[in-house]
Amino acid sequence: MLKKLVVLGGFFLLTSGCSSTVPIKAPESIVGKWQITQVEKQKLSLLGQSTITFKQDNKVSGFNACNNFFGQYQQQDNQLSFSPMGTTMKACVDSLMQQERKTMQAITQVTYVKGDSQKLQLLNEDHKVLLILNRL
């Protein structure tokens, strides 16, 4: 009986030390135009609809409630990163300007992408959802 307990205890020690994380499945393609529907846990205003377009040549552009933005992205499997973005500098109502700032800050923290052909989640290095996108 003691031998069985030792063997079972050893098995549990060995298997409990292995932390397994479910790999993030990369979408087949992110190329195309997407509506940004959520930044972190906040749904975006319909008045300030924001979009992002990923192009085949690794260029990215979009409209962020009030201003346009543009830059480049790199995707390898489920990893995604953006170059520093350029933006136009129009002034808008405060609520839309806050939404823009929050969106652009989230974009700088993106490390991973997961989703399918209709919906994407852009995640930070801790796998926290930063942005939710729906295909247009």
LODRENLUM-919239 format. One record per atom (N, C-alpha, C): residue in three letters; x negated, y negated, z negated. Coordinates in nm, 2 decimals, padded with zeros to 4 digits. Example, Ala and Ser with C-alpha at 12.3 -4.5 7.8 and 13.67 -1.06 7.14 Angstrom:
residues 2
(tikol Ala, (-01.32, 00.57, -00.78))
(tikol Ala, (-01.23, 00.45, -00.78))
(tikol Ala, (-01.32, 00.33, -00.78))
(tikol Ser, (-01.28, 00.22, -00.71))
(tikol Ser, (-01.37, 00.11, -00.71))
(tikol Ser, (-01.29, 00.00, -00.79))
***
This chain:
residues 136
(tikol Met, (-00.08, 00.12, 00.00))
(tikol Met, (00.00, 00.00, 00.00))
(tikol Met, (-00.09, -00.12, 00.00))
(tikol Leu, (-00.19, -00.13, -00.08))
(tikol Leu, (-00.28, -00.24, -00.09))
(tikol Leu, (-00.35, -00.26, 00.04))
(tikol Lys, (-00.39, -00.15, 00.11))
(tikol Lys, (-00.45, -00.16, 00.24))
(tikol Lys, (-00.36, -00.23, 00.34))
(tikol Lys, (-00.23, -00.20, 00.34))
(tikol Lys, (-00.14, -00.26, 00.43))
(tikol Lys, (-00.12, -00.41, 00.41))
(tikol Leu, (-00.12, -00.45, 00.28))
(tikol Leu, (-00.11, -00.59, 00.24))
(tikol Leu, (-00.23, -00.67, 00.29))
(tikol Val, (-00.35, -00.61, 00.27))
(tikol Val, (-00.47, -00.68, 00.31))
(tikol Val, (-00.47, -00.69, 00.47))
(tikol Val, (-00.43, -00.59, 00.54))
(tikol Val, (-00.43, -00.60, 00.69))
(tikol Val, (-00.33, -00.70, 00.73))
(tikol Leu, (-00.21, -00.70, 00.67))
(tikol Leu, (-00.10, -00.80, 00.70))
(tikol Leu, (-00.15, -00.94, 00.67))
(tikol Gly, (-00.21, -00.96, 00.55))
(tikol Gly, (-00.26, -01.09, 00.51))
(tikol Gly, (-00.37, -01.14, 00.61))
(tikol Gly, (-00.46, -01.06, 00.65))
(tikol Gly, (-00.56, -01.09, 00.75))
(tikol Gly, (-00.50, -01.14, 00.88))
(tikol Phe, (-00.40, -01.06, 00.92))
(tikol Phe, (-00.33, -01.10, 01.05))
(tikol Phe, (-00.26, -01.23, 01.04))
(tikol Phe, (-00.19, -01.26, 00.93))
(tikol Phe, (-00.13, -01.39, 00.91))
(tikol Phe, (-00.23, -01.51, 00.91))
(tikol Leu, (-00.35, -01.48, 00.84))
(tikol Leu, (-00.45, -01.58, 00.83))
(tikol Leu, (-00.51, -01.61, 00.97))
(tikol Leu, (-00.53, -01.51, 01.05))
(tikol Leu, (-00.58, -01.53, 01.18))
(tikol Leu, (-00.49, -01.60, 01.28))
(tikol Thr, (-00.36, -01.56, 01.27))
(tikol Thr, (-00.26, -01.62, 01.36))
(tikol Thr, (-00.22, -01.76, 01.32))
(tikol Ser, (-00.22, -01.79, 01.19))
(tikol Ser, (-00.17, -01.92, 01.15))
(tikol Ser, (-00.28, -02.02, 01.17))
(tikol Gly, (-00.40, -01.98, 01.19))
(tikol Gly, (-00.51, -02.08, 01.22))
(tikol Gly, (-00.50, -02.13, 01.37))
(tikol Cys, (-00.43, -02.05, 01.45))
(tikol Cys, (-00.42, -02.09, 01.59))
(tikol Cys, (-00.30, -02.18, 01.61))
(tikol Ser, (-00.33, -02.30, 01.64))
(tikol Ser, (-00.22, -02.39, 01.67))
(tikol Ser, (-00.20, -02.39, 01.82))
(tikol Ser, (-00.08, -02.36, 01.85))
(tikol Ser, (-00.05, -02.36, 02.00))
(tikol Ser, (00.05, -02.47, 02.03))
(tikol Thr, (00.01, -02.55, 02.12))
(tikol Thr, (00.10, -02.66, 02.17))
(tikol Thr, (00.15, -02.62, 02.31))
(tikol Val, (00.27, -02.65, 02.33))
(tikol Val, (00.33, -02.62, 02.46))
(tikol Val, (00.27, -02.73, 02.56))
(tikol Pro, (00.21, -02.68, 02.67))
(tikol Pro, (00.15, -02.77, 02.76))
(tikol Pro, (00.26, -02.86, 02.83))
(tikol Ile, (00.23, -02.98, 02.86))
(tikol Ile, (00.32, -03.07, 02.92))
(tikol Ile, (00.32, -03.03, 03.07))
(tikol Lys, (00.44, -03.01, 03.12))
(tikol Lys, (00.45, -02.97, 03.26))
(tikol Lys, (00.45, -03.10, 03.35))
(tikol Ala, (00.36, -03.11, 03.44))
(tikol Ala, (00.35, -03.22, 03.52))
(tikol Ala, (00.46, -03.22, 03.63))
(tikol Pro, (00.52, -03.33, 03.66))
(tikol Pro, (00.62, -03.33, 03.77))
(tikol Pro, (00.55, -03.31, 03.91))
(tikol Glu, (00.62, -03.25, 04.00))
(tikol Glu, (00.56, -03.23, 04.13))
(tikol Glu, (00.51, -03.35, 04.20))
(tikol Ser, (00.59, -03.46, 04.19))
(tikol Ser, (00.54, -03.59, 04.25))
(tikol Ser, (00.61, -03.70, 04.18))
(tikol Ile, (00.53, -03.81, 04.15))
(tikol Ile, (00.59, -03.93, 04.09))
(tikol Ile, (00.61, -04.04, 04.19))
(tikol Val, (00.56, -04.01, 04.32))
(tikol Val, (00.57, -04.11, 04.42))
(tikol Val, (00.71, -04.14, 04.45))
(tikol Gly, (00.74, -04.27, 04.45))
(tikol Gly, (00.88, -04.32, 04.48))
(tikol Gly, (00.91, -04.43, 04.39))
(tikol Lys, (01.04, -04.48, 04.40))
(tikol Lys, (01.09, -04.59, 04.32))
(tikol Lys, (01.17, -04.54, 04.20))
(tikol Trp, (01.14, -04.59, 04.08))
(tikol Trp, (01.21, -04.55, 03.96))
(tikol Trp, (01.26, -04.67, 03.88))
(tikol Gln, (01.38, -04.65, 03.82))
(tikol Gln, (01.43, -04.75, 03.73))
(tikol Gln, (01.38, -04.72, 03.59))
(tikol Ile, (01.33, -04.82, 03.52))
(tikol Ile, (01.28, -04.81, 03.38))
(tikol Ile, (01.41, -04.83, 03.30))
(tikol Thr, (01.45, -04.72, 03.23))
(tikol Thr, (01.58, -04.73, 03.15))
(tikol Thr, (01.55, -04.75, 03.01))
(tikol Gln, (01.43, -04.71, 02.96))
(tikol Gln, (01.41, -04.72, 02.82))
(tikol Gln, (01.26, -04.74, 02.79))
(tikol Val, (01.23, -04.83, 02.69))
(tikol Val, (01.10, -04.86, 02.65))
(tikol Val, (01.10, -04.82, 02.50))
(tikol Glu, (01.01, -04.72, 02.47))
(tikol Glu, (01.01, -04.66, 02.34))
(tikol Glu, (01.15, -04.61, 02.31))
(tikol Lys, (01.22, -04.66, 02.20))
(tikol Lys, (01.35, -04.61, 02.18))
(tikol Lys, (01.46, -04.71, 02.21))
(tikol Gln, (01.42, -04.82, 02.28))
(tikol Gln, (01.52, -04.92, 02.32))
(tikol Gln, (01.56, -04.91, 02.46))
(tikol Lys, (01.69, -04.90, 02.49))
(tikol Lys, (01.74, -04.90, 02.62))
(tikol Lys, (01.73, -05.05, 02.68))
(tikol Leu, (01.70, -05.06, 02.81))
(tikol Leu, (01.68, -05.19, 02.86))
(tikol Leu, (01.81, -05.25, 02.91))
(tikol Ser, (01.82, -05.38, 02.91))
(tikol Ser, (01.93, -05.46, 02.95))
(tikol Ser, (01.96, -05.44, 03.10))
(tikol Leu, (02.08, -05.43, 03.13))
(tikol Leu, (02.12, -05.42, 03.27))
(tikol Leu, (02.10, -05.55, 03.34))
(tikol Leu, (02.10, -05.66, 03.27))
(tikol Leu, (02.08, -05.79, 03.33))
(tikol Leu, (01.94, -05.80, 03.38))
(tikol Gly, (01.85, -05.74, 03.31))
(tikol Gly, (01.71, -05.75, 03.34))
(tikol Gly, (01.66, -05.61, 03.39))
(tikol Gln, (01.72, -05.56, 03.49))
(tikol Gln, (01.68, -05.43, 03.54))
(tikol Gln, (01.54, -05.42, 03.58))
(tikol Ser, (01.46, -05.33, 03.54))
(tikol Ser, (01.32, -05.31, 03.57))
(tikol Ser, (01.30, -05.19, 03.65))
(tikol Thr, (01.21, -05.20, 03.75))
(tikol Thr, (01.17, -05.09, 03.83))
(tikol Thr, (01.02, -05.07, 03.84))
(tikol Ile, (00.98, -04.95, 03.88))
(tikol Ile, (00.84, -04.92, 03.90))
(tikol Ile, (00.83, -04.83, 04.03))
(tikol Thr, (00.74, -04.86, 04.12))
(tikol Thr, (00.72, -04.78, 04.24))
(tikol Thr, (00.58, -04.73, 04.24))
(tikol Phe, (00.57, -04.60, 04.25))
(tikol Phe, (00.44, -04.53, 04.26))
(tikol Phe, (00.42, -04.50, 04.41))
(tikol Lys, (00.31, -04.54, 04.47))
(tikol Lys, (00.29, -04.52, 04.61))
(tikol Lys, (00.18, -04.41, 04.63))
(tikol Gln, (00.18, -04.35, 04.75))
(tikol Gln, (00.10, -04.24, 04.78))
(tikol Gln, (-00.05, -04.27, 04.76))
(tikol Asp, (-00.09, -04.40, 04.79))
(tikol Asp, (-00.23, -04.44, 04.79))
(tikol Asp, (-00.27, -04.49, 04.65))
(tikol Asn, (-00.20, -04.45, 04.54))
(tikol Asn, (-00.23, -04.48, 04.40))
(tikol Asn, (-00.21, -04.62, 04.37))
(tikol Lys, (-00.13, -04.69, 04.45))
(tikol Lys, (-00.09, -04.83, 04.41))
(tikol Lys, (00.04, -04.82, 04.34))
(tikol Val, (00.06, -04.91, 04.24))
(tikol Val, (00.19, -04.92, 04.17))
(tikol Val, (00.23, -05.06, 04.17))
(tikol Ser, (00.36, -05.08, 04.18))
(tikol Ser, (00.42, -05.21, 04.17))
(tikol Ser, (00.56, -05.20, 04.11))
(tikol Gly, (00.61, -05.32, 04.07))
(tikol Gly, (00.75, -05.31, 04.02))
(tikol Gly, (00.80, -05.45, 03.99))
(tikol Phe, (00.92, -05.45, 03.94))
(tikol Phe, (00.99, -05.57, 03.90))
(tikol Phe, (01.03, -05.55, 03.75))
(tikol Asn, (00.99, -05.64, 03.67))
(tikol Asn, (01.01, -05.62, 03.52))
(tikol Asn, (01.10, -05.73, 03.46))
(tikol Ala, (01.23, -05.72, 03.50))
(tikol Ala, (01.33, -05.81, 03.44))
(tikol Ala, (01.33, -05.95, 03.50))
(tikol Cys, (01.21, -06.00, 03.52))
(tikol Cys, (01.19, -06.14, 03.56))
(tikol Cys, (01.07, -06.16, 03.66))
(tikol Asn, (00.97, -06.09, 03.63))
(tikol Asn, (00.84, -06.10, 03.71))
(tikol Asn, (00.81, -05.97, 03.78))
(tikol Asn, (00.73, -05.98, 03.89))
(tikol Asn, (00.67, -05.87, 03.96))
(tikol Asn, (00.54, -05.83, 03.89))
(tikol Phe, (00.51, -05.70, 03.90))
(tikol Phe, (00.37, -05.66, 03.86))
(tikol Phe, (00.32, -05.56, 03.96))
(tikol Phe, (00.19, -05.54, 03.96))
(tikol Phe, (00.12, -05.46, 04.06))
(tikol Phe, (-00.02, -05.42, 04.00))
(tikol Gly, (-00.06, -05.31, 04.05))
(tikol Gly, (-00.19, -05.25, 04.01))
(tikol Gly, (-00.22, -05.12, 04.07))
(tikol Gln, (-00.29, -05.03, 04.00))
(tikol Gln, (-00.32, -04.90, 04.05))
(tikol Gln, (-00.30, -04.80, 03.94))
(tikol Tyr, (-00.28, -04.67, 03.98))
(tikol Tyr, (-00.26, -04.57, 03.88))
(tikol Tyr, (-00.34, -04.45, 03.92))
(tikol Gln, (-00.37, -04.36, 03.83))
(tikol Gln, (-00.44, -04.24, 03.85))
(tikol Gln, (-00.36, -04.13, 03.79))
(tikol Gln, (-00.33, -04.02, 03.86))
(tikol Gln, (-00.26, -03.91, 03.81))
(tikol Gln, (-00.34, -03.78, 03.84))
(tikol Gln, (-00.36, -03.70, 03.74))
(tikol Gln, (-00.42, -03.57, 03.76))
(tikol Gln, (-00.34, -03.47, 03.67))
(tikol Asp, (-00.26, -03.39, 03.74))
(tikol Asp, (-00.17, -03.30, 03.67))
(tikol Asp, (-00.08, -03.38, 03.58))
(tikol Asn, (-00.08, -03.36, 03.45))
(tikol Asn, (00.01, -03.43, 03.36))
(tikol Asn, (-00.05, -03.56, 03.30))
(tikol Gln, (-00.17, -03.59, 03.34))
(tikol Gln, (-00.24, -03.71, 03.29))
(tikol Gln, (-00.21, -03.83, 03.38))
(tikol Leu, (-00.18, -03.94, 03.32))
(tikol Leu, (-00.15, -04.06, 03.40))
(tikol Leu, (-00.21, -04.18, 03.33))
(tikol Ser, (-00.27, -04.27, 03.41))
(tikol Ser, (-00.33, -04.39, 03.36))
(tikol Ser, (-00.31, -04.50, 03.46))
(tikol Phe, (-00.31, -04.62, 03.41))
(tikol Phe, (-00.29, -04.74, 03.49))
(tikol Phe, (-00.41, -04.83, 03.48))
(tikol Ser, (-00.45, -04.90, 03.59))
(tikol Ser, (-00.55, -05.01, 03.59))
(tikol Ser, (-00.48, -05.13, 03.52))
(tikol Pro, (-00.56, -05.23, 03.48))
(tikol Pro, (-00.49, -05.35, 03.43))
(tikol Pro, (-00.40, -05.41, 03.54))
(tikol Met, (-00.28, -05.45, 03.49))
(tikol Met, (-00.18, -05.49, 03.59))
(tikol Met, (-00.19, -05.64, 03.61))
(tikol Gly, (-00.16, -05.69, 03.73))
(tikol Gly, (-00.14, -05.83, 03.76))
(tikol Gly, (00.01, -05.85, 03.76))
(tikol Thr, (00.05, -05.97, 03.73))
(tikol Thr, (00.19, -06.01, 03.72))
(tikol Thr, (00.21, -06.15, 03.78))
(tikol Thr, (00.33, -06.18, 03.82))
(tikol Thr, (00.37, -06.31, 03.85))
(tikol Thr, (00.40, -06.38, 03.72))
(tikol Met, (00.42, -06.51, 03.71))
(tikol Met, (00.43, -06.58, 03.59))
(tikol Met, (00.55, -06.67, 03.58))
(tikol Lys, (00.67, -06.62, 03.62))
(tikol Lys, (00.79, -06.69, 03.61))
(tikol Lys, (00.84, -06.70, 03.47))
(tikol Ala, (00.91, -06.80, 03.43))
(tikol Ala, (00.96, -06.81, 03.29))
(tikol Ala, (01.11, -06.77, 03.30))
(tikol Cys, (01.15, -06.69, 03.20))
(tikol Cys, (01.29, -06.64, 03.20))
(tikol Cys, (01.34, -06.66, 03.06))
(tikol Val, (01.47, -06.62, 03.03))
(tikol Val, (01.52, -06.63, 02.90))
(tikol Val, (01.44, -06.54, 02.81))
(tikol Asp, (01.44, -06.58, 02.68))
(tikol Asp, (01.36, -06.52, 02.58))
(tikol Asp, (01.38, -06.37, 02.57))
(tikol Ser, (01.50, -06.32, 02.58))
(tikol Ser, (01.53, -06.18, 02.57))
(tikol Ser, (01.46, -06.10, 02.68))
(tikol Leu, (01.46, -06.15, 02.80))
(tikol Leu, (01.40, -06.08, 02.91))
(tikol Leu, (01.25, -06.09, 02.90))
(tikol Met, (01.20, -06.20, 02.86))
(tikol Met, (01.05, -06.21, 02.84))
(tikol Met, (01.00, -06.11, 02.73))
(tikol Gln, (01.08, -06.09, 02.63))
(tikol Gln, (01.04, -06.00, 02.52))
(tikol Gln, (01.04, -05.86, 02.58))
(tikol Gln, (01.15, -05.83, 02.66))
(tikol Gln, (01.16, -05.70, 02.73))
(tikol Gln, (01.04, -05.67, 02.82))
(tikol Glu, (01.00, -05.77, 02.89))
(tikol Glu, (00.88, -05.76, 02.98))
(tikol Glu, (00.75, -05.73, 02.90))
(tikol Arg, (00.73, -05.81, 02.80))
(tikol Arg, (00.61, -05.79, 02.71))
(tikol Arg, (00.60, -05.65, 02.66))
(tikol Lys, (00.72, -05.60, 02.61))
(tikol Lys, (00.72, -05.47, 02.55))
(tikol Lys, (00.69, -05.36, 02.66))
(tikol Thr, (00.75, -05.38, 02.77))
(tikol Thr, (00.73, -05.28, 02.88))
(tikol Thr, (00.58, -05.28, 02.93))
(tikol Met, (00.52, -05.40, 02.94))
(tikol Met, (00.38, -05.40, 02.99))
(tikol Met, (00.29, -05.35, 02.88))
(tikol Gln, (00.32, -05.37, 02.75))
(tikol Gln, (00.24, -05.31, 02.65))
(tikol Gln, (00.25, -05.16, 02.65))
(tikol Ala, (00.37, -05.11, 02.67))
(tikol Ala, (00.39, -04.96, 02.68))
(tikol Ala, (00.31, -04.90, 02.79))
(tikol Ile, (00.31, -04.97, 02.91))
(tikol Ile, (00.24, -04.92, 03.02))
(tikol Ile, (00.09, -04.90, 02.99))
(tikol Thr, (00.03, -04.99, 02.92))
(tikol Thr, (-00.11, -04.98, 02.89))
(tikol Thr, (-00.15, -04.87, 02.80))
(tikol Gln, (-00.05, -04.81, 02.73))
(tikol Gln, (-00.07, -04.70, 02.64))
(tikol Gln, (-00.04, -04.56, 02.70))
(tikol Val, (00.01, -04.56, 02.82))
(tikol Val, (00.05, -04.43, 02.89))
(tikol Val, (-00.07, -04.34, 02.91))
(tikol Thr, (-00.06, -04.22, 02.87))
(tikol Thr, (-00.17, -04.12, 02.89))
(tikol Thr, (-00.12, -03.99, 02.96))
(tikol Tyr, (00.01, -03.96, 02.95))
(tikol Tyr, (00.07, -03.84, 03.01))
(tikol Tyr, (00.20, -03.87, 03.07))
(tikol Val, (00.24, -03.79, 03.17))
(tikol Val, (00.37, -03.79, 03.23))
(tikol Val, (00.43, -03.65, 03.23))
(tikol Lys, (00.56, -03.65, 03.21))
(tikol Lys, (00.63, -03.52, 03.22))
(tikol Lys, (00.77, -03.55, 03.28))
(tikol Gly, (00.83, -03.45, 03.34))
(tikol Gly, (00.96, -03.47, 03.39))
(tikol Gly, (00.99, -03.38, 03.51))
(tikol Asp, (01.08, -03.43, 03.59))
(tikol Asp, (01.12, -03.36, 03.71))
(tikol Asp, (01.14, -03.46, 03.82))
(tikol Ser, (01.20, -03.42, 03.93))
(tikol Ser, (01.22, -03.50, 04.05))
(tikol Ser, (01.32, -03.62, 04.02))
(tikol Gln, (01.39, -03.62, 03.92))
(tikol Gln, (01.49, -03.72, 03.89))
(tikol Gln, (01.47, -03.81, 03.77))
(tikol Lys, (01.39, -03.75, 03.67))
(tikol Lys, (01.36, -03.83, 03.55))
(tikol Lys, (01.22, -03.80, 03.50))
(tikol Leu, (01.16, -03.91, 03.46))
(tikol Leu, (01.02, -03.90, 03.41))
(tikol Leu, (01.01, -03.96, 03.26))
(tikol Gln, (00.92, -03.90, 03.19))
(tikol Gln, (00.89, -03.96, 03.05))
(tikol Gln, (00.74, -03.99, 03.06))
(tikol Leu, (00.71, -04.11, 03.03))
(tikol Leu, (00.57, -04.15, 03.02))
(tikol Leu, (00.53, -04.15, 02.87))
(tikol Leu, (00.42, -04.08, 02.83))
(tikol Leu, (00.39, -04.06, 02.69))
(tikol Leu, (00.25, -04.12, 02.66))
(tikol Asn, (00.23, -04.15, 02.53))
(tikol Asn, (00.10, -04.19, 02.48))
(tikol Asn, (00.02, -04.07, 02.45))
(tikol Glu, (-00.10, -04.09, 02.40))
(tikol Glu, (-00.19, -03.98, 02.37))
(tikol Glu, (-00.14, -03.89, 02.26))
(tikol Asp, (-00.05, -03.94, 02.17))
(tikol Asp, (00.01, -03.85, 02.07))
(tikol Asp, (00.14, -03.79, 02.12))
(tikol His, (00.17, -03.80, 02.25))
(tikol His, (00.29, -03.74, 02.31))
(tikol His, (00.42, -03.80, 02.27))
(tikol Lys, (00.41, -03.93, 02.22))
(tikol Lys, (00.53, -04.01, 02.19))
(tikol Lys, (00.58, -04.07, 02.32))
(tikol Val, (00.71, -04.06, 02.34))
(tikol Val, (00.77, -04.12, 02.46))
(tikol Val, (00.77, -04.27, 02.46))
(tikol Leu, (00.70, -04.33, 02.56))
(tikol Leu, (00.69, -04.47, 02.57))
(tikol Leu, (00.80, -04.53, 02.66))
(tikol Leu, (00.81, -04.46, 02.78))
(tikol Leu, (00.90, -04.51, 02.88))
(tikol Leu, (00.98, -04.40, 02.94))
(tikol Ile, (01.11, -04.42, 02.97))
(tikol Ile, (01.19, -04.32, 03.05))
(tikol Ile, (01.23, -04.39, 03.18))
(tikol Leu, (01.21, -04.31, 03.28))
(tikol Leu, (01.23, -04.36, 03.42))
(tikol Leu, (01.33, -04.27, 03.49))
(tikol Asn, (01.42, -04.32, 03.56))
(tikol Asn, (01.52, -04.25, 03.65))
(tikol Asn, (01.49, -04.28, 03.79))
(tikol Arg, (01.49, -04.18, 03.88))
(tikol Arg, (01.46, -04.20, 04.02))
(tikol Arg, (01.58, -04.28, 04.08))
(tikol Leu, (01.54, -04.38, 04.17))
(tikol Leu, (01.64, -04.45, 04.24))
(tikol Leu, (01.65, -04.40, 04.38))
***
